Amino acid sequence: MIKEKMKKTHVPFRLNILFLFVFLLFSVLILRLGVIQIVQGEDFERISEQTENVIAKSSAPRGEDV
């Protein structure tokens, strides 16, 4: 009877460890995204404004001429 109780308690404990690990990973992800957006946001905005879009025009044949 004691062994049955021990088997039942291992699964929730492992799941709790897994949930804690996933929670910590998401917390680190959210913290890193916040740092990028808030702290380094102006730097990235300045870099994105310096990029230049160039439109290249060239004719591409469509279909076959018979």
C-alpha positions as CSV (number, residue, x, y, z in Angstrom):
1,M,0.0,0.0,0.0
2,I,2.9,2.4,0.7
3,K,4.5,1.6,-2.6
4,E,1.3,2.5,-4.4
5,K,1.2,5.9,-2.7
6,M,4.9,6.5,-3.6
7,K,4.2,5.7,-7.3
8,K,1.3,8.1,-7.4
9,T,3.4,10.9,-5.9
10,H,6.3,10.6,-8.3
11,V,4.3,11.6,-11.4
12,P,3.0,14.9,-10.0
13,F,6.4,15.8,-8.5
14,R,8.0,15.2,-12.0
15,L,5.3,17.2,-13.6
16,N,5.8,20.0,-11.1
17,I,9.5,20.1,-11.9
18,L,8.7,20.1,-15.7
19,F,6.2,23.0,-15.2
20,L,8.7,24.9,-13.1
21,F,11.4,24.4,-15.8
22,V,9.0,25.6,-18.6
23,F,7.9,28.6,-16.4
24,L,11.5,29.6,-15.9
25,L,12.3,29.3,-19.6
26,F,9.3,31.5,-20.5
27,S,10.2,34.0,-17.7
28,V,13.7,34.3,-19.2
29,L,12.3,34.7,-22.7
30,I,9.9,37.5,-21.6
31,L,12.7,39.2,-19.6
32,R,15.0,39.1,-22.7
33,L,12.3,40.4,-25.0
34,G,11.6,43.2,-22.5
35,V,15.3,44.2,-22.5
36,I,15.5,44.2,-26.2
37,Q,12.3,46.3,-26.6
38,I,12.8,48.7,-23.7
39,V,16.6,49.1,-23.2
40,Q,17.9,48.5,-26.8
41,G,14.8,49.6,-28.7
42,E,16.1,53.0,-29.8
43,D,19.3,51.4,-31.1
44,F,17.4,48.9,-33.2
45,E,15.0,51.6,-34.4
46,R,18.0,53.7,-35.6
47,I,19.5,50.7,-37.4
48,S,16.2,49.9,-39.1
49,E,15.9,53.5,-40.3
50,Q,19.3,53.4,-41.9
51,T,18.4,50.5,-44.2
52,E,17.6,51.3,-47.8
53,N,15.1,49.6,-50.0
54,V,16.0,49.3,-53.7
55,I,13.5,48.2,-56.2
56,A,15.0,46.3,-59.2
57,K,13.0,46.3,-62.3
58,S,13.6,43.6,-64.9
59,S,11.3,42.0,-67.4
60,A,10.5,38.4,-66.9
61,P,9.0,36.4,-69.8
62,R,5.7,34.9,-69.0
63,G,4.5,31.8,-70.8
64,E,5.6,30.6,-74.2
65,D,5.2,32.5,-77.5
66,V,4.2,30.2,-80.3
